[in-house]
Amino acid sequence: MIVFLLGAAALGGGFVGARRLVRRRLRFVDAVQRPAAPLLAGLAATAVALPVAVLPLVTVGTAVAFGVGVAGGVASGRRRP
């Protein structure tokens, strides 16, 4: 149960953090507007979070959930053309 809650927190935290970063800091960056930007951000976030998966309560699923949250946040935070 705790592992599920950690995964949900990673998903939500990644989403909110990435959305806030894109809306406030990256709003004038052209690379964020490209269609592949959310996918690349999600893959990078997953790669960064994977070494944390060696901890007892953090699993690979938690790292993947964090990456999915970041990808969703980037996609949600950018402007619609």
C-alpha positions in Angstrom: 0.0 0.0 0.0 2.8 2.4 0.8 4.5 1.6 -2.5 1.3 2.6 -4.3 1.1 5.8 -2.4 4.7 6.7 -3.2 4.0 6.0 -6.9 1.0 8.3 -6.8 2.9 11.0 -5.1 5.7 10.7 -7.6 3.2 10.9 -10.5 1.5 14.0 -9.0 4.7 15.7 -8.0 6.3 15.2 -11.4 3.2 16.5 -13.1 2.8 19.6 -10.9 6.5 20.4 -10.9 7.0 20.1 -14.7 3.8 22.0 -15.5 4.9 24.9 -13.2 8.4 24.9 -14.7 7.2 25.0 -18.3 4.6 27.7 -17.6 6.9 30.0 -15.6 10.4 29.5 -16.9 10.2 27.8 -20.3 7.3 29.7 -21.8 9.5 31.4 -24.4 11.7 28.4 -25.3 10.8 27.1 -28.7 12.0 23.6 -28.0 9.2 23.0 -25.5 6.7 23.6 -28.2 7.9 20.7 -30.3 5.8 17.5 -30.3 8.6 15.3 -28.9 9.3 17.5 -25.9 7.0 15.7 -23.4 8.3 12.3 -24.5 12.0 13.4 -24.1 11.3 15.0 -20.8 9.5 11.9 -19.5 12.3 9.6 -20.6 14.9 11.9 -19.0 13.0 12.0 -15.8 12.6 8.3 -15.7 16.4 7.8 -16.3 17.2 10.2 -13.5 14.8 8.5 -11.1 15.8 4.9 -11.9 18.9 4.9 -9.6 16.6 5.7 -6.7 14.8 2.5 -7.4 17.4 0.6 -5.4 15.8 1.9 -2.2 13.5 -0.6 -0.5 10.2 1.2 -0.9 10.9 2.8 -4.3 10.4 0.6 -7.3 10.9 0.8 -11.0 7.2 1.5 -11.3 7.6 4.6 -9.1 10.4 5.9 -11.4 8.2 5.2 -14.4 5.2 6.9 -12.8 7.5 10.0 -12.1 8.5 10.0 -15.8 4.8 9.8 -16.9 3.9 12.6 -14.6 6.7 14.8 -16.0 5.7 14.1 -19.5 2.1 14.9 -18.7 3.1 18.1 -17.0 5.2 19.3 -19.9 2.4 18.5 -22.3 -0.1 20.3 -20.1 2.1 23.4 -19.4 3.0 24.4 -22.9 0.8 26.7 -24.9 -1.5 25.5 -27.7 -0.4 26.9 -31.1 
